[in-house]
Amino acid sequence: MDRPSKLPSDLVLPLPSKKSVAIPAGMWWTCRIQRRRRPLRSAPTEPQPRGVRGMDFEHMLSAVRVIPVVEIASADTAVPLARALVDAGLPCAEITFRTAAAADAIAAIAAAVPELHLGAGTVLTVAQAETALAAGARFLVAPNLDLDVVAFARERGAPILPGVCTPTEIGLALSLGLSIVKLFPAEAAGGVPYLKAIAAPFREVRFVPTGGISAQNLPAYLAVTQVVACGGSWMVKKDVIAAGDFAAIRAAATEAVAIAAGARVQR
Ligand code: 3PG
């Protein structure tokens, strides 16, 4: 980069908002360097409200690395399920709006197990998002990217993981200021090779692959640099919850925690 022999006394730089700002002559060189260092495609910052224990959403995901995706038939099983996850060292769950018991289950966990990072999943409508937050959910997850649901979540300051599966959808999420997305359905879409291929152009995006994740393929997903966490139902199977076998859930969650702790990120 050639430094001009004569610096202008004042340089007026255009801003994206079409307003302009006067840069004092002495700051011009610094400004130019900083502008060059900015990433080619910069993501707007997603609001990161603080959740349980003061952790923001991305830090929470980085800490747990696994989101148990729960389909619950009866709210009566919600609290023992949540306690089994906390006991296993996996204090996080996404209660999906796939059953009529979802809102009551969220409310029961929020009241009795506040140390669990509690989200609502399969949030397809604004009404479900509203119900989930009113019941005590701290974050929202969806299989798709619905503009109204995203707008509502942002208005309410709730973190949201929208589902994406194509470069265009990732680009849309970025344009909405969302830099963490759920890749869904991860395995059916092509698994780890597909994830790596689709993530490559979007270096500032972090992914939560979900759909077909198991104890077997979890290490390979967590090894991908841009994967912040994985979601899955394998350690919280609905028939095991319905049978009240919370020892089995604790064991499966403990195994997931051990796998996550041992996962090596590829650099
Ligand atoms: C979801 O709702 O996120 C997925 O259905 C979870 O997928 P899985 O059951 O294959 O883990």
py3Dmol code that shows the C-alpha trace and the ligand (Angstrom):
import py3Dmol

protein = """\
ATOM      1  CA  MET A   1       0.000   0.000   0.000  1.00  0.00           C
ATOM      2  CA  ASP A   2       1.510   3.349  -1.021  1.00  0.00           C
ATOM      3  CA  ARG A   3       1.440   6.053   1.574  1.00  0.00           C
ATOM      4  CA  PRO A   4       0.526   9.356  -0.038  1.00  0.00           C
ATOM      5  CA  SER A   5       3.273  11.959   0.102  1.00  0.00           C
ATOM      6  CA  LYS A   6       0.793  14.572   1.238  1.00  0.00           C
ATOM      7  CA  LEU A   7      -1.958  13.716   3.703  1.00  0.00           C
ATOM      8  CA  PRO A   8      -5.160  15.662   3.291  1.00  0.00           C
ATOM      9  CA  SER A   9      -5.982  17.989   6.145  1.00  0.00           C
ATOM     10  CA  ASP A  10      -9.361  16.285   6.555  1.00  0.00           C
ATOM     11  CA  LEU A  11     -10.716  13.222   4.806  1.00  0.00           C
ATOM     12  CA  VAL A  12     -14.430  12.585   4.599  1.00  0.00           C
ATOM     13  CA  LEU A  13     -15.249   8.888   4.620  1.00  0.00           C
ATOM     14  CA  PRO A  14     -18.663   7.664   3.518  1.00  0.00           C
ATOM     15  CA  LEU A  15     -20.469   5.459   6.034  1.00  0.00           C
ATOM     16  CA  PRO A  16     -22.899   2.658   5.083  1.00  0.00           C
ATOM     17  CA  SER A  17     -25.787   4.775   6.365  1.00  0.00           C
ATOM     18  CA  LYS A  18     -24.949   7.356   3.686  1.00  0.00           C
ATOM     19  CA  LYS A  19     -23.937   9.786   6.435  1.00  0.00           C
ATOM     20  CA  SER A  20     -20.361  10.925   6.423  1.00  0.00           C
ATOM     21  CA  VAL A  21     -17.786  11.637   9.083  1.00  0.00           C
ATOM     22  CA  ALA A  22     -14.760  13.915   9.108  1.00  0.00           C
ATOM     23  CA  ILE A  23     -11.542  12.098  10.014  1.00  0.00           C
ATOM     24  CA  PRO A  24      -8.796  14.352  11.432  1.00  0.00           C
ATOM     25  CA  ALA A  25      -5.676  14.232   9.297  1.00  0.00           C
ATOM     26  CA  GLY A  26      -3.561  12.552  11.983  1.00  0.00           C
ATOM     27  CA  MET A  27      -5.981   9.626  12.236  1.00  0.00           C
ATOM     28  CA  TRP A  28      -6.274   8.981   8.519  1.00  0.00           C
ATOM     29  CA  TRP A  29      -3.518   6.396   8.185  1.00  0.00           C
ATOM     30  CA  THR A  30      -4.757   4.408  11.214  1.00  0.00           C
ATOM     31  CA  CYS A  31      -8.296   4.436   9.846  1.00  0.00           C
ATOM     32  CA  ARG A  32      -7.152   3.130   6.517  1.00  0.00           C
ATOM     33  CA  ILE A  33      -5.210   0.259   8.102  1.00  0.00           C
ATOM     34  CA  GLN A  34      -8.123  -0.686  10.344  1.00  0.00           C
ATOM     35  CA  ARG A  35     -10.514  -0.655   7.403  1.00  0.00           C
ATOM     36  CA  ARG A  36      -8.202  -2.996   5.473  1.00  0.00           C
ATOM     37  CA  ARG A  37      -7.987  -5.403   8.423  1.00  0.00           C
ATOM     38  CA  ARG A  38     -11.732  -5.839   8.673  1.00  0.00           C
ATOM     39  CA  PRO A  39     -12.989  -9.249   7.459  1.00  0.00           C
ATOM     40  CA  LEU A  40     -14.308  -9.249   3.911  1.00  0.00           C
ATOM     41  CA  ARG A  41     -17.735 -10.252   5.065  1.00  0.00           C
ATOM     42  CA  SER A  42     -18.437  -8.974   8.556  1.00  0.00           C
ATOM     43  CA  ALA A  43     -21.420 -10.362  10.442  1.00  0.00           C
ATOM     44  CA  PRO A  44     -23.548  -7.932  12.409  1.00  0.00           C
ATOM     45  CA  THR A  45     -23.373  -8.772  16.092  1.00  0.00           C
ATOM     46  CA  GLU A  46     -26.251 -10.831  17.372  1.00  0.00           C
ATOM     47  CA  PRO A  47     -27.619  -9.597  20.693  1.00  0.00           C
ATOM     48  CA  GLN A  48     -26.326 -11.978  23.344  1.00  0.00           C
ATOM     49  CA  PRO A  49     -28.528 -11.657  26.417  1.00  0.00           C
ATOM     50  CA  ARG A  50     -27.096 -13.114  29.565  1.00  0.00           C
ATOM     51  CA  GLY A  51     -28.708 -16.347  30.686  1.00  0.00           C
ATOM     52  CA  VAL A  52     -28.451 -18.580  33.692  1.00  0.00           C
ATOM     53  CA  ARG A  53     -25.394 -17.877  35.856  1.00  0.00           C
ATOM     54  CA  GLY A  54     -24.580 -14.815  33.760  1.00  0.00           C
ATOM     55  CA  MET A  55     -23.256 -16.757  30.766  1.00  0.00           C
ATOM     56  CA  ASP A  56     -24.106 -15.416  27.343  1.00  0.00           C
ATOM     57  CA  PHE A  57     -25.562 -17.784  24.783  1.00  0.00           C
ATOM     58  CA  GLU A  58     -22.453 -18.509  22.750  1.00  0.00           C
ATOM     59  CA  HIS A  59     -20.375 -19.125  25.860  1.00  0.00           C
ATOM     60  CA  MET A  60     -23.024 -21.450  27.188  1.00  0.00           C
ATOM     61  CA  LEU A  61     -23.018 -23.436  23.925  1.00  0.00           C
ATOM     62  CA  SER A  62     -19.218 -23.565  23.947  1.00  0.00           C
ATOM     63  CA  ALA A  63     -19.292 -24.835  27.514  1.00  0.00           C
ATOM     64  CA  VAL A  64     -21.899 -27.576  27.135  1.00  0.00           C
ATOM     65  CA  ARG A  65     -21.071 -28.513  23.488  1.00  0.00           C
ATOM     66  CA  VAL A  66     -24.174 -30.732  23.371  1.00  0.00           C
ATOM     67  CA  ILE A  67     -27.841 -29.731  23.418  1.00  0.00           C
ATOM     68  CA  PRO A  68     -30.172 -32.584  24.396  1.00  0.00           C
ATOM     69  CA  VAL A  69     -33.238 -32.282  22.137  1.00  0.00           C
ATOM     70  CA  VAL A  70     -36.249 -33.464  24.110  1.00  0.00           C
ATOM     71  CA  GLU A  71     -39.649 -34.614  22.903  1.00  0.00           C
ATOM     72  CA  ILE A  72     -41.667 -34.964  26.082  1.00  0.00           C
ATOM     73  CA  ALA A  73     -45.036 -36.665  26.365  1.00  0.00           C
ATOM     74  CA  SER A  74     -45.855 -35.596  29.909  1.00  0.00           C
ATOM     75  CA  ALA A  75     -44.766 -32.567  31.932  1.00  0.00           C
ATOM     76  CA  ASP A  76     -44.586 -34.891  34.962  1.00  0.00           C
ATOM     77  CA  THR A  77     -41.304 -36.270  33.657  1.00  0.00           C
ATOM     78  CA  ALA A  78     -39.754 -32.845  33.017  1.00  0.00           C
ATOM     79  CA  VAL A  79     -38.137 -32.150  36.390  1.00  0.00           C
ATOM     80  CA  PRO A  80     -36.555 -35.601  36.926  1.00  0.00           C
ATOM     81  CA  LEU A  81     -35.290 -35.429  33.354  1.00  0.00           C
ATOM     82  CA  ALA A  82     -33.727 -32.013  33.965  1.00  0.00           C
ATOM     83  CA  ARG A  83     -32.142 -33.215  37.220  1.00  0.00           C
ATOM     84  CA  ALA A  84     -30.667 -36.257  35.438  1.00  0.00           C
ATOM     85  CA  LEU A  85     -29.022 -33.941  32.883  1.00  0.00           C
ATOM     86  CA  VAL A  86     -27.665 -31.601  35.554  1.00  0.00           C
ATOM     87  CA  ASP A  87     -26.360 -34.587  37.566  1.00  0.00           C
ATOM     88  CA  ALA A  88     -24.593 -35.812  34.416  1.00  0.00           C
ATOM     89  CA  GLY A  89     -22.821 -32.482  34.028  1.00  0.00           C
ATOM     90  CA  LEU A  90     -24.907 -31.502  30.994  1.00  0.00           C
ATOM     91  CA  PRO A  91     -27.030 -28.595  32.299  1.00  0.00           C
ATOM     92  CA  CYS A  92     -28.840 -27.820  29.057  1.00  0.00           C
ATOM     93  CA  ALA A  93     -31.985 -28.963  27.255  1.00  0.00           C
ATOM     94  CA  GLU A  94     -34.191 -27.984  24.366  1.00  0.00           C
ATOM     95  CA  ILE A  95     -37.824 -28.933  24.959  1.00  0.00           C
ATOM     96  CA  THR A  96     -39.439 -29.227  21.547  1.00  0.00           C
ATOM     97  CA  PHE A  97     -42.896 -28.001  20.652  1.00  0.00           C
ATOM     98  CA  ARG A  98     -43.648 -31.394  19.172  1.00  0.00           C
ATOM     99  CA  THR A  99     -45.974 -32.349  21.981  1.00  0.00           C
ATOM    100  CA  ALA A 100     -48.774 -30.600  23.847  1.00  0.00           C
ATOM    101  CA  ALA A 101     -46.762 -30.964  27.071  1.00  0.00           C
ATOM    102  CA  ALA A 102     -43.915 -28.698  25.904  1.00  0.00           C
ATOM    103  CA  ALA A 103     -44.981 -25.430  27.562  1.00  0.00           C
ATOM    104  CA  ASP A 104     -45.847 -27.075  30.894  1.00  0.00           C
ATOM    105  CA  ALA A 105     -42.567 -29.013  30.824  1.00  0.00           C
ATOM    106  CA  ILE A 106     -40.630 -25.784  30.239  1.00  0.00           C
ATOM    107  CA  ALA A 107     -42.458 -24.036  33.082  1.00  0.00           C
ATOM    108  CA  ALA A 108     -41.830 -26.952  35.460  1.00  0.00           C
ATOM    109  CA  ILE A 109     -38.097 -27.071  34.702  1.00  0.00           C
ATOM    110  CA  ALA A 110     -37.692 -23.286  34.848  1.00  0.00           C
ATOM    111  CA  ALA A 111     -39.238 -23.264  38.315  1.00  0.00           C
ATOM    112  CA  ALA A 112     -37.548 -26.327  39.795  1.00  0.00           C
ATOM    113  CA  VAL A 113     -34.163 -26.584  38.024  1.00  0.00           C
ATOM    114  CA  PRO A 114     -33.077 -23.008  37.290  1.00  0.00           C
ATOM    115  CA  GLU A 115     -29.436 -24.063  36.878  1.00  0.00           C
ATOM    116  CA  LEU A 116     -30.363 -25.823  33.630  1.00  0.00           C
ATOM    117  CA  HIS A 117     -29.922 -23.750  30.461  1.00  0.00           C
ATOM    118  CA  LEU A 118     -33.402 -24.198  29.089  1.00  0.00           C
ATOM    119  CA  GLY A 119     -34.474 -23.662  25.503  1.00  0.00           C
ATOM    120  CA  ALA A 120     -37.553 -24.336  23.421  1.00  0.00           C
ATOM    121  CA  GLY A 121     -37.222 -26.234  20.162  1.00  0.00           C
ATOM    122  CA  THR A 122     -39.270 -26.787  17.011  1.00  0.00           C
ATOM    123  CA  VAL A 123     -40.482 -23.202  17.409  1.00  0.00           C
ATOM    124  CA  LEU A 124     -42.312 -22.727  14.126  1.00  0.00           C
ATOM    125  CA  THR A 125     -44.547 -19.762  14.913  1.00  0.00           C
ATOM    126  CA  VAL A 126     -44.463 -16.468  16.791  1.00  0.00           C
ATOM    127  CA  ALA A 127     -47.226 -17.804  19.034  1.00  0.00           C
ATOM    128  CA  GLN A 128     -45.051 -20.759  20.049  1.00  0.00           C
ATOM    129  CA  ALA A 129     -42.093 -18.451  20.622  1.00  0.00           C
ATOM    130  CA  GLU A 130     -44.225 -16.242  22.856  1.00  0.00           C
ATOM    131  CA  THR A 131     -45.535 -19.252  24.794  1.00  0.00           C
ATOM    132  CA  ALA A 132     -42.001 -20.640  25.189  1.00  0.00           C
ATOM    133  CA  LEU A 133     -40.549 -17.406  26.581  1.00  0.00           C
ATOM    134  CA  ALA A 134     -43.539 -16.871  28.865  1.00  0.00           C
ATOM    135  CA  ALA A 135     -43.032 -20.400  30.231  1.00  0.00           C
ATOM    136  CA  GLY A 136     -39.389 -19.699  31.016  1.00  0.00           C
ATOM    137  CA  ALA A 137     -37.358 -20.739  27.967  1.00  0.00           C
ATOM    138  CA  ARG A 138     -34.065 -18.798  27.700  1.00  0.00           C
ATOM    139  CA  PHE A 139     -33.418 -19.498  24.031  1.00  0.00           C
ATOM    140  CA  LEU A 140     -35.313 -20.631  20.946  1.00  0.00           C
ATOM    141  CA  VAL A 141     -34.434 -23.224  18.316  1.00  0.00           C
ATOM    142  CA  ALA A 142     -36.186 -23.907  15.019  1.00  0.00           C
ATOM    143  CA  PRO A 143     -35.683 -26.358  12.161  1.00  0.00           C
ATOM    144  CA  ASN A 144     -36.121 -23.461   9.719  1.00  0.00           C
ATOM    145  CA  LEU A 145     -35.452 -19.754   9.388  1.00  0.00           C
ATOM    146  CA  ASP A 146     -38.769 -17.962   9.765  1.00  0.00           C
ATOM    147  CA  LEU A 147     -38.447 -14.192   9.425  1.00  0.00           C
ATOM    148  CA  ASP A 148     -41.306 -13.434  11.818  1.00  0.00           C
ATOM    149  CA  VAL A 149     -40.004 -15.794  14.513  1.00  0.00           C
ATOM    150  CA  VAL A 150     -36.483 -14.368  14.191  1.00  0.00           C
ATOM    151  CA  ALA A 151     -37.811 -10.800  14.380  1.00  0.00           C
ATOM    152  CA  PHE A 152     -39.867 -11.649  17.448  1.00  0.00           C
ATOM    153  CA  ALA A 153     -36.926 -13.322  19.191  1.00  0.00           C
ATOM    154  CA  ARG A 154     -34.683 -10.338  18.533  1.00  0.00           C
ATOM    155  CA  GLU A 155     -37.354  -7.900  19.687  1.00  0.00           C
ATOM    156  CA  ARG A 156     -37.582  -9.847  22.936  1.00  0.00           C
ATOM    157  CA  GLY A 157     -33.804 -10.180  23.267  1.00  0.00           C
ATOM    158  CA  ALA A 158     -33.952 -13.984  23.177  1.00  0.00           C
ATOM    159  CA  PRO A 159     -31.155 -15.899  21.455  1.00  0.00           C
ATOM    160  CA  ILE A 160     -32.429 -17.950  18.542  1.00  0.00           C
ATOM    161  CA  LEU A 161     -30.870 -20.767  16.553  1.00  0.00           C
ATOM    162  CA  PRO A 162     -32.656 -20.865  13.212  1.00  0.00           C
ATOM    163  CA  GLY A 163     -32.344 -23.992  11.097  1.00  0.00           C
ATOM    164  CA  VAL A 164     -30.422 -23.669   7.825  1.00  0.00           C
ATOM    165  CA  CYS A 165     -29.364 -26.188   5.212  1.00  0.00           C
ATOM    166  CA  THR A 166     -28.162 -24.209   2.175  1.00  0.00           C
ATOM    167  CA  PRO A 167     -25.644 -21.424   1.498  1.00  0.00           C
ATOM    168  CA  THR A 168     -28.513 -19.070   0.672  1.00  0.00           C
ATOM    169  CA  GLU A 169     -30.128 -19.717   4.047  1.00  0.00           C
ATOM    170  CA  ILE A 170     -26.824 -19.146   5.846  1.00  0.00           C
ATOM    171  CA  GLY A 171     -26.432 -15.885   3.923  1.00  0.00           C
ATOM    172  CA  LEU A 172     -29.941 -14.867   4.934  1.00  0.00           C
ATOM    173  CA  ALA A 173     -29.180 -15.613   8.595  1.00  0.00           C
ATOM    174  CA  LEU A 174     -26.046 -13.469   8.336  1.00  0.00           C
ATOM    175  CA  SER A 175     -27.969 -10.622   6.766  1.00  0.00           C
ATOM    176  CA  LEU A 176     -30.330 -10.769   9.759  1.00  0.00           C
ATOM    177  CA  GLY A 177     -27.407 -10.461  12.140  1.00  0.00           C
ATOM    178  CA  LEU A 178     -27.406 -14.121  13.201  1.00  0.00           C
ATOM    179  CA  SER A 179     -23.976 -15.696  13.314  1.00  0.00           C
ATOM    180  CA  ILE A 180     -24.848 -18.968  15.070  1.00  0.00           C
ATOM    181  CA  VAL A 181     -27.164 -21.308  13.172  1.00  0.00           C
ATOM    182  CA  LYS A 182     -28.485 -24.828  13.459  1.00  0.00           C
ATOM    183  CA  LEU A 183     -27.492 -27.021  10.507  1.00  0.00           C
ATOM    184  CA  PHE A 184     -30.519 -29.252  10.049  1.00  0.00           C
ATOM    185  CA  PRO A 185     -30.866 -32.106   9.201  1.00  0.00           C
ATOM    186  CA  ALA A 186     -27.109 -32.548   9.480  1.00  0.00           C
ATOM    187  CA  GLU A 187     -26.662 -36.249   8.755  1.00  0.00           C
ATOM    188  CA  ALA A 188     -29.351 -36.527   6.079  1.00  0.00           C
ATOM    189  CA  ALA A 189     -27.914 -33.461   4.320  1.00  0.00           C
ATOM    190  CA  GLY A 190     -24.525 -35.128   3.949  1.00  0.00           C
ATOM    191  CA  GLY A 191     -22.946 -35.260   7.394  1.00  0.00           C
ATOM    192  CA  VAL A 192     -19.523 -33.890   8.264  1.00  0.00           C
ATOM    193  CA  PRO A 193     -18.302 -33.564   4.625  1.00  0.00           C
ATOM    194  CA  TYR A 194     -21.380 -31.484   3.777  1.00  0.00           C
ATOM    195  CA  LEU A 195     -20.941 -29.368   6.911  1.00  0.00           C
ATOM    196  CA  LYS A 196     -17.307 -28.636   6.066  1.00  0.00           C
ATOM    197  CA  ALA A 197     -18.149 -27.746   2.474  1.00  0.00           C
ATOM    198  CA  ILE A 198     -21.021 -25.432   3.368  1.00  0.00           C
ATOM    199  CA  ALA A 199     -19.161 -23.810   6.284  1.00  0.00           C
ATOM    200  CA  ALA A 200     -16.012 -23.005   4.299  1.00  0.00           C
ATOM    201  CA  PRO A 201     -17.177 -19.753   2.672  1.00  0.00           C
ATOM    202  CA  PHE A 202     -18.843 -18.530   5.884  1.00  0.00           C
ATOM    203  CA  ARG A 203     -15.867 -18.357   8.210  1.00  0.00           C
ATOM    204  CA  GLU A 204     -17.542 -16.116  10.756  1.00  0.00           C
ATOM    205  CA  VAL A 205     -20.562 -18.407  11.179  1.00  0.00           C
ATOM    206  CA  ARG A 206     -20.731 -20.996  13.940  1.00  0.00           C
ATOM    207  CA  PHE A 207     -22.866 -24.095  13.568  1.00  0.00           C
ATOM    208  CA  VAL A 208     -24.950 -26.343  15.774  1.00  0.00           C
ATOM    209  CA  PRO A 209     -25.410 -29.466  13.632  1.00  0.00           C
ATOM    210  CA  THR A 210     -28.539 -31.369  14.582  1.00  0.00           C
ATOM    211  CA  GLY A 211     -30.401 -34.322  13.097  1.00  0.00           C
ATOM    212  CA  GLY A 212     -28.907 -37.799  13.097  1.00  0.00           C
ATOM    213  CA  ILE A 213     -26.152 -37.017  15.618  1.00  0.00           C
ATOM    214  CA  SER A 214     -25.208 -39.900  17.921  1.00  0.00           C
ATOM    215  CA  ALA A 215     -22.486 -40.871  20.379  1.00  0.00           C
ATOM    216  CA  GLN A 216     -20.682 -42.454  17.410  1.00  0.00           C
ATOM    217  CA  ASN A 217     -20.512 -39.454  15.082  1.00  0.00           C
ATOM    218  CA  LEU A 218     -20.441 -36.703  17.754  1.00  0.00           C
ATOM    219  CA  PRO A 219     -16.602 -36.546  17.908  1.00  0.00           C
ATOM    220  CA  ALA A 220     -16.331 -35.954  14.143  1.00  0.00           C
ATOM    221  CA  TYR A 221     -18.833 -33.067  14.272  1.00  0.00           C
ATOM    222  CA  LEU A 222     -17.266 -31.463  17.354  1.00  0.00           C
ATOM    223  CA  ALA A 223     -13.861 -31.665  15.668  1.00  0.00           C
ATOM    224  CA  VAL A 224     -14.980 -29.167  13.007  1.00  0.00           C
ATOM    225  CA  THR A 225     -13.638 -25.740  13.982  1.00  0.00           C
ATOM    226  CA  GLN A 226     -16.857 -23.865  13.231  1.00  0.00           C
ATOM    227  CA  VAL A 227     -19.038 -26.226  15.284  1.00  0.00           C
ATOM    228  CA  VAL A 228     -19.879 -24.624  18.608  1.00  0.00           C
ATOM    229  CA  ALA A 229     -22.151 -27.452  19.797  1.00  0.00           C
ATOM    230  CA  CYS A 230     -24.290 -30.322  18.488  1.00  0.00           C
ATOM    231  CA  GLY A 231     -27.950 -30.988  19.158  1.00  0.00           C
ATOM    232  CA  GLY A 232     -29.508 -34.403  19.405  1.00  0.00           C
ATOM    233  CA  SER A 233     -32.087 -36.635  20.974  1.00  0.00           C
ATOM    234  CA  TRP A 234     -29.955 -39.754  21.295  1.00  0.00           C
ATOM    235  CA  MET A 235     -29.331 -39.327  25.035  1.00  0.00           C
ATOM    236  CA  VAL A 236     -32.913 -38.282  25.851  1.00  0.00           C
ATOM    237  CA  LYS A 237     -34.976 -40.811  23.881  1.00  0.00           C
ATOM    238  CA  LYS A 238     -38.695 -40.252  24.290  1.00  0.00           C
ATOM    239  CA  ASP A 239     -39.477 -43.877  25.183  1.00  0.00           C
ATOM    240  CA  VAL A 240     -36.779 -43.831  27.893  1.00  0.00           C
ATOM    241  CA  ILE A 241     -38.218 -40.586  29.325  1.00  0.00           C
ATOM    242  CA  ALA A 242     -41.748 -41.997  29.205  1.00  0.00           C
ATOM    243  CA  ALA A 243     -40.555 -45.146  31.005  1.00  0.00           C
ATOM    244  CA  GLY A 244     -39.083 -42.953  33.754  1.00  0.00           C
ATOM    245  CA  ASP A 245     -35.611 -44.471  33.334  1.00  0.00           C
ATOM    246  CA  PHE A 246     -33.703 -41.372  34.390  1.00  0.00           C
ATOM    247  CA  ALA A 247     -30.659 -43.425  35.383  1.00  0.00           C
ATOM    248  CA  ALA A 248     -30.313 -44.427  31.719  1.00  0.00           C
ATOM    249  CA  ILE A 249     -30.650 -40.790  30.682  1.00  0.00           C
ATOM    250  CA  ARG A 250     -28.027 -39.741  33.207  1.00  0.00           C
ATOM    251  CA  ALA A 251     -25.686 -42.461  31.890  1.00  0.00           C
ATOM    252  CA  ALA A 252     -26.182 -41.454  28.240  1.00  0.00           C
ATOM    253  CA  ALA A 253     -25.702 -37.771  29.090  1.00  0.00           C
ATOM    254  CA  THR A 254     -22.566 -38.580  31.110  1.00  0.00           C
ATOM    255  CA  GLU A 255     -21.194 -40.396  28.070  1.00  0.00           C
ATOM    256  CA  ALA A 256     -21.963 -37.371  25.854  1.00  0.00           C
ATOM    257  CA  VAL A 257     -20.138 -35.076  28.300  1.00  0.00           C
ATOM    258  CA  ALA A 258     -17.091 -37.373  28.214  1.00  0.00           C
ATOM    259  CA  ILE A 259     -17.117 -37.464  24.406  1.00  0.00           C
ATOM    260  CA  ALA A 260     -17.372 -33.662  24.243  1.00  0.00           C
ATOM    261  CA  ALA A 261     -14.522 -33.281  26.721  1.00  0.00           C
ATOM    262  CA  GLY A 262     -12.328 -35.549  24.606  1.00  0.00           C
ATOM    263  CA  ALA A 263     -13.258 -34.063  21.223  1.00  0.00           C
ATOM    264  CA  ARG A 264     -10.306 -32.535  19.400  1.00  0.00           C
ATOM    265  CA  VAL A 265     -10.936 -29.521  17.221  1.00  0.00           C
ATOM    266  CA  GLN A 266      -9.160 -29.663  13.833  1.00  0.00           C
ATOM    267  CA  ARG A 267      -7.104 -26.534  13.168  1.00  0.00           C
TER     268      ARG A 267
END
"""
ligand_1 = """\
11
3PG
C -34.563 -31.694 16.126
O -35.736 -31.488 16.362
O -33.712 -30.827 16.296
C -34.159 -32.988 15.562
O -35.261 -33.752 15.217
C -33.297 -33.796 16.449
O -32.770 -34.770 15.625
P -32.407 -36.215 16.156
O -33.645 -36.774 16.798
O -31.980 -36.985 14.941
O -31.296 -36.084 17.164
"""
view = py3Dmol.view(width=600, height=400)
view.addModel(protein, "pdb")
view.setStyle({"model": 0}, {"cartoon": {"style": "trace"}})
view.addModel(ligand_1, "xyz")
view.setStyle({"model": 1}, {"stick": {}})
view.zoomTo()
view.show()
